[in-house]
Amino acid sequence: MSDMALMPSEGSNLLPSPASFPEGVLPARIEESLSVAASAYTVPFAVPAVTFLAVIGAAVGRTRGLEVKPSWITHPNLYWALVARSGMGKSPCSNAILKPIHERENTSFNEHKIELDTYELELREWQGSFARAQRKNDTPPEKPIYPTWEQIYVEDSTTQAVGSILSNNPRGILWYRDELSGMLADLGRYDNKGGDGGDKARLLSAYDCGPWKVSRSTKDALHIPHACVSIFGTVQPALLPSLFKHKDTVSGFLPRFLFIRCEQEAPPLWTSESFDGEPAKHIHELVYKALDLSFGSDNSPCIIKLSDAAKRDVKDWYDNQVLVHWYQPQLEQFEALAPKLRGAFFKLCLIIHMLDCWSMGKSELCPVHHESVQRTIILMEWLQEQQRQVWTLLSAGNKFQEASAIERRVAKAIVELSTKLNLSLLPTSKIVEFLNRDLPVSFHIIPDAVGKTYKKLGIETGRNSKERGAKLTPEIIGTLSKYFSTEKPVIGVIGVTKPFKSEELQSDKSMTPKVTPIFKASSDVTVKNDHKINNLQQK
């Protein structure tokens, strides 16, 4: 991952445009179905893709676990936050992916109401029988048990309420909040101590499916051996800096969130395309399949292991990540983030493995194949870039902002024109002409509007004998090329060769090219065990 992708350019207060969700990470049919959703709701592909990953992880919950090593079992629950401006259409798209969750919850609630009606009848009968037994000095009948409702998701809730739900649901729960800012603001609101430390401490534990214990009155006492919570929602970029405090970084609360920046890549024009039929059916069937998974013997999670080849890939990637942060001081600002991303890798690896198996009609209980690990590596490289951009935004308060549509258009025009004209001063008129080509006159941009974007893009203005324009240097062009690429962004991964040839996974056409981590070792760096580290230089 390039350092240029981490921070805004000198003189600019704009964050780079986020890279697109990497192709080939998901099985082909899933990717095609989610592409239909993205087109139907005119949103970036990352919106339905990330929603789908979040929902699958939450639906599986604690029923399945990945054995990273005998002393380390992890589950696929994660904390996701889509970072995008209001009005993009992310909520309708996410709700379309969440439809099976809503339907299953509605069915469960209706069944619970019937059970409640039955309980009320049995309770009245029991009260009469109990009174008669007392009068006759007979053994009283057993009191009917109050039916519990096994919920699978909550929206507007508190950690206390979530704890009560988890006490009846060992699988875990999805905490879905369309606006995460509301959920985060509510943490601690109902705490008698007036702080959010208790609520956040519980969510810290729930990320790792750890225990929750509440010891107050006998009635309110709770002990949940394995509280499993998944979080998914959206947040607006301008609100992010005010939602988290410095102690959230130190405590590990902030690093547990996976932030996904989304920007409109093109005007969201009207489309007759709809997310229904086979594409929607395929996605919803996979969510139902995850919801229908059950625990193993003794109500324990079914454990999935890594194959030997997968273990080797995991070790190489893991060591690589540790060494990069150890030897590159410019990454020190992300020191608190790195360990949590390494942990999230295994949660994602379990999700990718299960989707691979289901796409081929295989049981998810088979060992994780190394090719699933390699695609998870590609996904993690993209997620790392996303997290570092958002952490840059958080650390700078409201100093930095996302580029507007006109700023992105001007930047891309400069990048494309600079390769053709090779000028140190690019006339504004040339940029205006480029932007207005093939557009109706009513949509034409004027030179003043282009000139106003220069400062925000960190570009100095100049003048030749005829007109004003943008002063270009190789550094400016290089930065703009990485910030606002005119082509689909390429994730920072090298070593891409031919598609996989393994017979075991050959039936799945979604398998992606082999990947080598982007960081290599330098021959002059040696660790204590005399093992040579490849080059730390980035591609």
BARODREN-71880 format. One record per residue (C-alpha): residue number from 1; residue in one letter; x, y, z. Coordinates in steps of 0.2 Angstrom, whole numbers, padded with zeros to 4 digits. Layout:
BEGIN
NUM; A; X; Y; Z
...
This chain:
BEGIN
1; M; 0000; 0000; 0000
2; S; 0007; 0017; -0005
3; D; 0010; 0030; 0008
4; M; 0003; 0042; -0004
5; A; -0014; 0034; -0002
6; L; -0014; 0037; 0016
7; M; -0013; 0056; 0018
8; P; -0020; 0071; 0008
9; S; -0007; 0079; -0004
10; E; 0003; 0094; 0002
11; G; -0008; 0110; 0001
12; S; -0024; 0100; -0001
13; N; -0037; 0096; 0012
14; L; -0045; 0082; 0002
15; L; -0045; 0064; 0005
16; P; -0041; 0053; -0009
17; S; -0056; 0044; -0018
18; P; -0058; 0027; -0010
19; A; -0053; 0012; -0020
20; S; -0066; 0001; -0027
21; F; -0070; -0016; -0019
22; P; -0058; -0028; -0026
23; E; -0065; -0040; -0040
24; G; -0064; -0059; -0038
25; V; -0064; -0059; -0019
26; L; -0081; -0066; -0019
27; P; -0087; -0081; -0029
28; A; -0093; -0076; -0047
29; R; -0111; -0079; -0045
30; I; -0112; -0069; -0029
31; E; -0102; -0055; -0036
32; E; -0114; -0055; -0051
33; S; -0129; -0054; -0040
34; L; -0122; -0040; -0029
35; S; -0118; -0031; -0045
36; V; -0136; -0031; -0050
37; A; -0140; -0024; -0033
38; A; -0127; -0010; -0035
39; S; -0134; -0005; -0052
40; A; -0152; -0006; -0046
41; Y; -0149; 0006; -0032
42; T; -0135; 0016; -0041
43; V; -0123; 0014; -0027
44; P; -0104; 0008; -0027
45; F; -0102; -0011; -0027
46; A; -0095; -0009; -0009
47; V; -0112; -0005; -0002
48; P; -0120; -0022; -0006
49; A; -0104; -0032; -0004
50; V; -0100; -0026; 0013
51; T; -0118; -0027; 0019
52; F; -0118; -0045; 0013
53; L; -0102; -0049; 0022
54; A; -0109; -0041; 0038
55; V; -0125; -0051; 0037
56; I; -0117; -0068; 0033
57; G; -0105; -0066; 0048
58; A; -0119; -0061; 0059
59; A; -0131; -0075; 0053
60; V; -0118; -0088; 0056
61; G; -0113; -0081; 0073
62; R; -0106; -0093; 0085
63; T; -0112; -0109; 0076
64; R; -0096; -0109; 0067
65; G; -0078; -0106; 0073
66; L; -0061; -0105; 0064
67; E; -0047; -0114; 0073
68; V; -0032; -0102; 0070
69; K; -0023; -0113; 0082
70; P; -0028; -0124; 0096
71; S; -0029; -0110; 0109
72; W; -0037; -0097; 0097
73; I; -0055; -0100; 0090
74; T; -0063; -0085; 0081
75; H; -0080; -0082; 0075
76; P; -0086; -0072; 0060
77; N; -0095; -0057; 0069
78; L; -0088; -0040; 0065
79; Y; -0091; -0022; 0068
80; W; -0094; -0013; 0051
81; A; -0098; 0005; 0047
82; L; -0101; 0012; 0029
83; V; -0095; 0030; 0028
84; A; -0104; 0039; 0015
85; R; -0114; 0056; 0013
86; S; -0132; 0056; 0015
87; G; -0143; 0053; 0000
88; M; -0132; 0041; -0008
89; G; -0145; 0027; -0007
90; K; -0135; 0015; 0004
91; S; -0150; 0012; 0016
92; P; -0162; 0005; 0003
93; C; -0148; -0006; -0004
94; S; -0143; -0013; 0013
95; N; -0161; -0016; 0017
96; A; -0163; -0026; 0002
97; I; -0148; -0037; 0007
98; L; -0155; -0038; 0025
99; K; -0172; -0044; 0019
100; P; -0170; -0062; 0025
101; I; -0166; -0055; 0042
102; H; -0182; -0045; 0043
103; E; -0192; -0059; 0036
104; R; -0185; -0072; 0049
105; E; -0187; -0060; 0063
106; N; -0205; -0056; 0058
107; T; -0209; -0075; 0057
108; S; -0201; -0078; 0074
109; F; -0211; -0063; 0082
110; N; -0227; -0070; 0075
111; E; -0223; -0087; 0082
112; H; -0218; -0079; 0099
113; K; -0235; -0070; 0100
114; I; -0244; -0087; 0097
115; E; -0234; -0095; 0111
116; L; -0238; -0080; 0122
117; D; -0257; -0083; 0119
118; T; -0254; -0101; 0124
119; Y; -0244; -0097; 0139
120; E; -0258; -0085; 0145
121; L; -0271; -0099; 0144
122; E; -0260; -0111; 0152
123; L; -0256; -0099; 0166
124; R; -0274; -0096; 0170
125; E; -0277; -0114; 0170
126; W; -0262; -0117; 0182
127; Q; -0268; -0103; 0193
128; G; -0285; -0112; 0196
129; S; -0277; -0129; 0198
130; F; -0264; -0122; 0210
131; A; -0278; -0114; 0221
132; R; -0288; -0131; 0221
133; A; -0272; -0141; 0225
134; Q; -0269; -0129; 0240
135; R; -0287; -0131; 0246
136; K; -0285; -0150; 0245
137; N; -0267; -0150; 0252
138; D; -0262; -0159; 0236
139; T; -0246; -0157; 0226
140; P; -0247; -0141; 0215
141; P; -0245; -0143; 0197
142; E; -0229; -0136; 0188
143; K; -0230; -0118; 0183
144; P; -0229; -0115; 0164
145; I; -0213; -0108; 0158
146; Y; -0214; -0090; 0150
147; P; -0209; -0092; 0132
148; T; -0193; -0083; 0126
149; W; -0191; -0074; 0109
150; E; -0175; -0078; 0101
151; Q; -0171; -0062; 0092
152; I; -0158; -0061; 0078
153; Y; -0156; -0043; 0076
154; V; -0160; -0026; 0085
155; E; -0160; -0008; 0080
156; D; -0164; 0005; 0093
157; S; -0158; -0003; 0108
158; T; -0146; -0002; 0123
159; T; -0132; -0014; 0129
160; Q; -0143; -0019; 0144
161; A; -0157; -0024; 0132
162; V; -0145; -0033; 0120
163; G; -0138; -0042; 0136
164; S; -0156; -0049; 0140
165; I; -0158; -0054; 0122
166; L; -0141; -0063; 0121
167; S; -0145; -0073; 0137
168; N; -0158; -0082; 0126
169; N; -0148; -0083; 0110
170; P; -0131; -0091; 0111
171; R; -0129; -0089; 0092
172; G; -0127; -0070; 0094
173; I; -0136; -0055; 0087
174; L; -0134; -0042; 0074
175; W; -0135; -0024; 0080
176; Y; -0141; -0014; 0065
177; R; -0142; 0004; 0065
178; D; -0145; 0014; 0050
179; E; -0136; 0029; 0058
180; L; -0122; 0023; 0069
181; S; -0120; 0040; 0076
182; G; -0136; 0038; 0086
183; M; -0130; 0021; 0093
184; L; -0113; 0028; 0098
185; A; -0121; 0043; 0106
186; D; -0133; 0032; 0116
187; L; -0119; 0022; 0124
188; G; -0119; 0026; 0142
189; R; -0135; 0037; 0141
190; Y; -0144; 0025; 0153
191; D; -0129; 0021; 0164
192; N; -0131; 0028; 0182
193; K; -0113; 0033; 0182
194; G; -0116; 0044; 0167
195; G; -0102; 0037; 0157
196; D; -0101; 0025; 0142
197; G; -0086; 0015; 0148
198; G; -0097; 0001; 0154
199; D; -0107; -0001; 0137
200; K; -0091; 0000; 0127
201; A; -0082; -0012; 0138
202; R; -0096; -0025; 0135
203; L; -0095; -0022; 0116
204; L; -0076; -0024; 0117
205; S; -0079; -0041; 0125
206; A; -0093; -0046; 0113
207; Y; -0082; -0043; 0098
208; D; -0072; -0058; 0104
209; C; -0087; -0067; 0110
210; G; -0082; -0065; 0128
211; P; -0092; -0066; 0143
212; W; -0105; -0053; 0149
213; K; -0109; -0053; 0168
214; V; -0120; -0040; 0176
215; S; -0122; -0041; 0195
216; R; -0135; -0029; 0201
217; S; -0152; -0035; 0209
218; T; -0156; -0053; 0208
219; K; -0169; -0049; 0195
220; D; -0157; -0040; 0183
221; A; -0142; -0051; 0186
222; L; -0135; -0058; 0169
223; H; -0121; -0071; 0165
224; I; -0118; -0074; 0147
225; P; -0103; -0085; 0144
226; H; -0101; -0081; 0126
227; A; -0109; -0064; 0121
228; C; -0108; -0063; 0102
229; V; -0113; -0046; 0094
230; S; -0111; -0040; 0076
231; I; -0113; -0022; 0072
232; F; -0118; -0014; 0055
233; G; -0123; 0003; 0050
234; T; -0119; 0019; 0041
235; V; -0111; 0036; 0046
236; Q; -0108; 0052; 0038
237; P; -0090; 0058; 0035
238; A; -0093; 0075; 0043
239; L; -0099; 0067; 0059
240; L; -0085; 0054; 0061
241; P; -0072; 0065; 0071
242; S; -0085; 0069; 0084
243; L; -0091; 0051; 0087
244; F; -0075; 0044; 0094
245; K; -0063; 0050; 0108
246; H; -0045; 0047; 0111
247; K; -0048; 0034; 0124
248; D; -0058; 0024; 0111
249; T; -0041; 0021; 0102
250; V; -0032; 0016; 0118
251; S; -0045; 0005; 0124
252; G; -0047; -0004; 0107
253; F; -0065; 0001; 0104
254; L; -0061; 0011; 0088
255; P; -0049; -0001; 0081
256; R; -0063; -0015; 0081
257; F; -0073; -0005; 0068
258; L; -0070; -0008; 0050
259; F; -0074; 0008; 0041
260; I; -0079; 0008; 0022
261; R; -0078; 0024; 0013
262; C; -0090; 0025; -0002
263; E; -0092; 0039; -0015
264; Q; -0103; 0040; -0030
265; E; -0092; 0035; -0045
266; A; -0104; 0042; -0058
267; P; -0121; 0052; -0058
268; P; -0134; 0041; -0051
269; L; -0146; 0042; -0066
270; W; -0163; 0033; -0067
271; T; -0162; 0015; -0070
272; S; -0175; 0002; -0074
273; E; -0165; -0012; -0067
274; S; -0171; -0020; -0051
275; F; -0164; -0031; -0038
276; D; -0176; -0046; -0039
277; G; -0178; -0063; -0048
278; E; -0163; -0074; -0048
279; P; -0149; -0062; -0041
280; A; -0160; -0057; -0026
281; K; -0165; -0075; -0023
282; H; -0147; -0081; -0024
283; I; -0141; -0069; -0011
284; H; -0156; -0072; 0000
285; E; -0154; -0091; 0000
286; L; -0136; -0089; 0006
287; V; -0142; -0078; 0020
288; Y; -0155; -0091; 0025
289; K; -0142; -0105; 0024
290; A; -0132; -0096; 0036
291; L; -0147; -0093; 0048
292; D; -0151; -0111; 0047
293; L; -0134; -0117; 0053
294; S; -0135; -0126; 0070
295; F; -0123; -0129; 0084
296; G; -0113; -0145; 0085
297; S; -0114; -0158; 0100
298; D; -0117; -0151; 0117
299; N; -0123; -0134; 0109
300; S; -0104; -0130; 0105
301; P; -0098; -0121; 0089
302; C; -0093; -0133; 0075
303; I; -0074; -0129; 0072
304; I; -0066; -0127; 0055
305; K; -0048; -0129; 0053
306; L; -0035; -0122; 0041
307; S; -0027; -0134; 0028
308; D; -0008; -0136; 0029
309; A; -0006; -0125; 0014
310; A; -0018; -0112; 0021
311; K; -0007; -0112; 0037
312; R; 0008; -0108; 0027
313; D; 0000; -0093; 0018
314; V; -0007; -0087; 0035
315; K; 0010; -0087; 0043
316; D; 0018; -0078; 0028
317; W; 0005; -0064; 0028
318; Y; 0004; -0062; 0047
319; D; 0023; -0061; 0049
320; N; 0023; -0049; 0034
321; Q; 0011; -0037; 0043
322; V; 0020; -0037; 0059
323; L; 0037; -0033; 0051
324; V; 0030; -0019; 0040
325; H; 0024; -0010; 0056
326; W; 0040; -0014; 0065
327; Y; 0052; -0007; 0052
328; Q; 0042; 0007; 0044
329; P; 0041; 0021; 0057
330; Q; 0028; 0031; 0046
331; L; 0015; 0018; 0050
332; E; 0017; 0022; 0069
333; Q; 0001; 0032; 0069
334; F; -0009; 0015; 0065
335; E; 0000; 0005; 0078
336; A; -0017; 0003; 0088
337; L; -0026; -0002; 0072
338; A; -0014; -0016; 0065
339; P; -0017; -0030; 0078
340; K; -0036; -0028; 0076
341; L; -0035; -0029; 0057
342; R; -0024; -0045; 0059
343; G; -0038; -0052; 0070
344; A; -0052; -0047; 0058
345; F; -0042; -0056; 0044
346; F; -0047; -0073; 0052
347; K; -0065; -0068; 0054
348; L; -0066; -0063; 0036
349; C; -0056; -0079; 0031
350; L; -0070; -0089; 0039
351; I; -0083; -0080; 0029
352; I; -0074; -0081; 0013
353; H; -0071; -0100; 0016
354; M; -0090; -0103; 0019
355; L; -0095; -0094; 0004
356; D; -0083; -0103; -0007
357; C; -0089; -0120; 0000
358; W; -0107; -0116; -0002
359; S; -0104; -0110; -0020
360; M; -0097; -0127; -0024
361; G; -0111; -0137; -0015
362; K; -0098; -0142; -0002
363; S; -0099; -0143; 0017
364; E; -0092; -0128; 0026
365; L; -0084; -0140; 0039
366; C; -0070; -0145; 0027
367; P; -0053; -0137; 0030
368; V; -0050; -0119; 0024
369; H; -0041; -0120; 0007
370; H; -0026; -0109; 0004
371; E; -0035; -0100; -0011
372; S; -0048; -0094; 0001
373; V; -0034; -0087; 0012
374; Q; -0026; -0078; -0003
375; R; -0042; -0070; -0008
376; T; -0045; -0064; 0010
377; I; -0027; -0056; 0009
378; I; -0033; -0046; -0006
379; L; -0048; -0041; 0003
380; M; -0038; -0036; 0018
381; E; -0026; -0025; 0008
382; W; -0041; -0015; 0002
383; L; -0048; -0014; 0020
384; Q; -0031; -0008; 0026
385; E; -0031; 0006; 0014
386; Q; -0049; 0010; 0019
387; Q; -0045; 0011; 0038
388; R; -0030; 0021; 0036
389; Q; -0039; 0034; 0026
390; V; -0053; 0035; 0039
391; W; -0041; 0036; 0053
392; T; -0032; 0051; 0044
393; L; -0049; 0059; 0044
394; L; -0052; 0055; 0062
395; S; -0035; 0061; 0068
396; A; -0037; 0078; 0059
397; G; -0054; 0082; 0065
398; N; -0064; 0092; 0052
399; K; -0048; 0098; 0043
400; F; -0049; 0086; 0029
401; Q; -0065; 0082; 0018
402; E; -0070; 0071; 0004
403; A; -0069; 0078; -0013
404; S; -0084; 0084; -0022
405; A; -0090; 0078; -0039
406; I; -0082; 0093; -0048
407; E; -0066; 0091; -0039
408; R; -0064; 0073; -0044
409; R; -0069; 0077; -0062
410; V; -0056; 0091; -0063
411; A; -0042; 0080; -0055
412; K; -0046; 0066; -0067
413; A; -0046; 0078; -0082
414; I; -0029; 0085; -0076
415; V; -0022; 0067; -0075
416; E; -0028; 0062; -0092
417; L; -0023; 0078; -0101
418; S; -0006; 0078; -0093
419; T; -0002; 0062; -0102
420; K; -0007; 0069; -0119
421; L; 0000; 0087; -0118
422; N; 0015; 0086; -0107
423; L; 0014; 0104; -0101
424; S; 0021; 0112; -0085
425; L; 0006; 0124; -0086
426; L; -0010; 0116; -0091
427; P; -0022; 0130; -0097
428; T; -0039; 0131; -0088
429; S; -0047; 0132; -0105
430; K; -0040; 0115; -0110
431; I; -0048; 0108; -0094
432; V; -0064; 0116; -0097
433; E; -0065; 0110; -0115
434; F; -0061; 0092; -0109
435; L; -0074; 0092; -0096
436; N; -0088; 0099; -0107
437; R; -0085; 0088; -0122
438; D; -0101; 0078; -0126
439; L; -0111; 0087; -0113
440; P; -0127; 0098; -0117
441; V; -0123; 0116; -0116
442; S; -0134; 0117; -0100
443; F; -0122; 0106; -0091
444; H; -0106; 0115; -0096
445; I; -0094; 0121; -0083
446; I; -0086; 0138; -0083
447; P; -0068; 0142; -0080
448; D; -0071; 0151; -0063
449; A; -0078; 0134; -0056
450; V; -0063; 0125; -0062
451; G; -0051; 0138; -0055
452; K; -0059; 0137; -0038
453; T; -0054; 0118; -0037
454; Y; -0036; 0121; -0039
455; K; -0033; 0126; -0021
456; K; -0043; 0112; -0014
457; L; -0033; 0100; -0025
458; G; -0016; 0107; -0019
459; I; -0012; 0114; -0036
460; E; -0004; 0131; -0038
461; T; -0010; 0143; -0052
462; G; 0001; 0151; -0065
463; R; 0000; 0162; -0081
464; N; 0008; 0161; -0098
465; S; 0007; 0175; -0111
466; K; -0010; 0170; -0115
467; E; -0020; 0163; -0101
468; R; -0020; 0156; -0083
469; G; -0019; 0138; -0079
470; A; -0013; 0124; -0067
471; K; 0005; 0122; -0063
472; L; 0010; 0104; -0065
473; T; 0024; 0095; -0057
474; P; 0028; 0076; -0058
475; E; 0023; 0075; -0039
476; I; 0007; 0084; -0042
477; I; 0002; 0072; -0057
478; G; 0008; 0057; -0047
479; T; -0003; 0061; -0032
480; L; -0018; 0065; -0042
481; S; -0016; 0049; -0052
482; K; -0016; 0039; -0036
483; Y; -0030; 0050; -0028
484; F; -0042; 0051; -0043
485; S; -0037; 0037; -0055
486; T; -0045; 0038; -0073
487; E; -0045; 0019; -0072
488; K; -0052; 0007; -0060
489; P; -0041; 0007; -0045
490; V; -0029; -0008; -0043
491; I; -0027; -0014; -0025
492; G; -0009; -0015; -0019
493; V; -0005; -0033; -0023
494; I; 0009; -0040; -0034
495; G; 0013; -0057; -0040
496; V; -0003; -0060; -0049
497; T; -0001; -0075; -0061
498; K; -0013; -0086; -0070
499; P; -0030; -0092; -0062
500; F; -0029; -0106; -0050
501; K; -0027; -0123; -0057
502; S; -0031; -0134; -0041
503; E; -0043; -0148; -0045
504; E; -0051; -0146; -0028
505; L; -0058; -0129; -0032
506; Q; -0058; -0130; -0051
507; S; -0076; -0132; -0052
508; D; -0079; -0114; -0045
509; K; -0076; -0101; -0059
510; S; -0074; -0087; -0046
511; M; -0057; -0092; -0040
512; T; -0045; -0077; -0042
513; P; -0027; -0076; -0047
514; K; -0013; -0081; -0035
515; V; -0008; -0066; -0024
516; T; 0008; -0062; -0015
517; P; 0008; -0049; -0001
518; I; 0013; -0032; -0007
519; F; 0027; -0030; 0006
520; K; 0043; -0039; 0003
521; A; 0059; -0042; 0013
522; S; 0076; -0033; 0012
523; S; 0091; -0044; 0011
524; D; 0100; -0033; 0023
525; V; 0087; -0036; 0037
526; T; 0089; -0051; 0048
527; V; 0079; -0057; 0063
528; K; 0086; -0066; 0078
529; N; 0082; -0083; 0071
530; D; 0092; -0079; 0056
531; H; 0078; -0079; 0045
532; K; 0079; -0067; 0031
533; I; 0065; -0055; 0028
534; N; 0061; -0051; 0010
535; N; 0061; -0032; 0005
536; L; 0051; -0020; 0015
537; Q; 0050; -0009; 0000
538; Q; 0033; -0007; -0007
539; K; 0029; -0010; -0025
